Amino acid sequence: MTRGLLMVPLALSVAVLISALLVVRTKHENRALVNEIEQLRGERERIEMEWAQLQLEEATLAHNARVDRIAREQLGMTEPRDYVIVHARP
Amino acid sequence: MTALRNLTAEPVAAWRRYLVLGAMGLGAIIVLGRAFQLQVLEREFLLKEGNKRHIRTVMIPAHRGAILDRRGEPLALSAPVETIWAVPSALLESPRHVVALAQLLGRRPTELQKFLQARIDRKFVYVSDPLSPSEAKRVLALKAPGVFSEPAYARYYPAGEITGQLVGFTGRDGDGLEGVEKAQEAALAGQQGRRQVIRDRTGRVVEDNLDTLETQAGEDVQLTIDLRIQYLAYRELKAAVAEHKARGGLVVVADSATGEVLAVAAQPGFNPNNQGERRSKGTRLSAIVDSFEPGSTVKPLVVAQALETGLYQASSLIDTTPGTYKVGALTVRDVHPQGLVNLSTMLSKSSNVGAAKIGMTLGAESLWNGYQRFGFGEPVYTGFPGEVGPVLRHFSEWGQIATATASYGYGFSLNAMHLVRAYAALANDGLMPQLKLVKSGAPLPPQRAISANTARTVRHMLEQVVLPGGTATRAAIPGYGVAGKTGTVRKIAEGGGYDGGRHQSLFIGMVPAERPRLVGLVMIDEPGADAYYGGLVAAPVFARVMQGAARQLQLSPDGSRAPDLAPPNASRTVALPIVPTAARPQT
């Protein structure tokens, strides 16, 4: 009886100890996860930056004035005003 | 006895007990009171002070939305940049780094040295323009003392001068100053977010589940502009302005069925990516912010009103001999006297006398009513900042002369969008659409300006303008029917009256003539003296732009199919049925 009575506080104090350790671990995990989300946010920001720059680069390369110039000067293309019949070389 | 006496406790005076209890009670009250004070009364303050010492607030800038054309091509984009700043006193202590920094930033070392010396008392001085993140990293890699970078977003305009005036630009702190950037500021800007974090000693965030305010990223704004047509319009306009040594010009292309503006270009232009050009005259989108007298281009609208009132029929004849017409002190003149003409010839030869005679027959009130119905009395409501309103005096203020001049387009002023809207009504069988620059929401229902029958009759007459014998044969487009009208407007001279040497050459028309889908306006401002007629200067630009636009939009020559354009509003179905009358055009 007395022995049983002693076990209760003992068990409780062990439980307290365990939960205290768990709190420490959870806190640690929490910080680790916060750190990770922070890194991922940084990563997302970096990727968004890259996306914006790629869009810009694409728009610069596909700029109508540039395409126009290359088509006319390098590829020798013209815009026909009307139907033009060109004789194909044999 | 003594031992006995020792054993018996002497009764203690009761006050001692109370004293001790009282002292303990007081102690307890003090402790509890202090606890109450700290935990309850001063809790807020202490918590705030505590947080102040270890919680940091991180601001999360909102990404500004992009501006896109109707096909999703970017016209304005935010990209990250970093601006290098320095603490002059710290940097000057290491001359070696000043030299290295100057070289990386492309400045002369002595000049940078002087620049810093002059600002030695300051704690914060920008030493570079916004740089790309990779360039900034190279600068920071120098590890120069007192040199830091400030991240920010910079605005880039990939289309450059082609959409310069329309898209506008933002200021250094990122808010829209001109154009669509200004008009759509609320949608584009978004809302800056905030996050509270606890950092550890090395600066890593260890806890962030505190107070947060979500960042609201700016929305993208999609315009109704088609960049391909915009480019074409801008290129042809620029070439024409250069060829005729003109002061400027503008081109507007719109979808007549939905009122969506597909291109709006103006010259002189500017490149918004170049800070230095942002104060030039080229920043004005003259198609919307400037007004002009429309001249002969309103004659078809007068004819439409004449047909609507029933005072004239398509076959009515007007005697324009001898090419002059006196109204009070005013003599209306035709360049080439035409004699007895019908309405169609009156338009294709652009006879001022004929138009003035129609106007005088209609009378001031009826003429004014006609212009009102074509929307000349109200703004266009494009939503563009600085849109200029029309100036059309009330008919009760018109005398004989004002009535006569108003019937060939003088004495009132409009912006280019007014004319485009009125011609869209002619093109769209009398239903006048609301012009739109931003693609959004439910389409606004069009307004009926004139009957479908009148619109078709006038359109048939306008086809004659482009055919051989008309004033604008050079507006013809192979494969498509074109209906349009030229205008050669004398400009008002500095000291009043009209200047015979300064003109505005106009052409406004629609394609395909059978069932128009596109309305285009070209105006060349003050072309050189060798050619200034609308049919010679503006019409060829119109033909080239509209031919390209029709091709790009895969418009079928009869106008029945336009896969690249939005289907016309459902409300088009309420259009009045076509009533067969004697005035019906012979096809």
Interface residues (C-beta under 8 A of the other chain):
Chain A: N30 R31 V34 N35 I37 E38 E48 M49 A52 Q53 Q55 L56 A59 T60 H63 N64 A65 D68 E79 R81 D82 Y83
Chain B: H63 E73 P74 L77 S78 A79 P80 S132 P133 Y156 P158 A159 G160 I162 R204 V205 V206 E207 D208 N209 L227 R228 Y231 R235 P478 G479 R544 Q547 G548
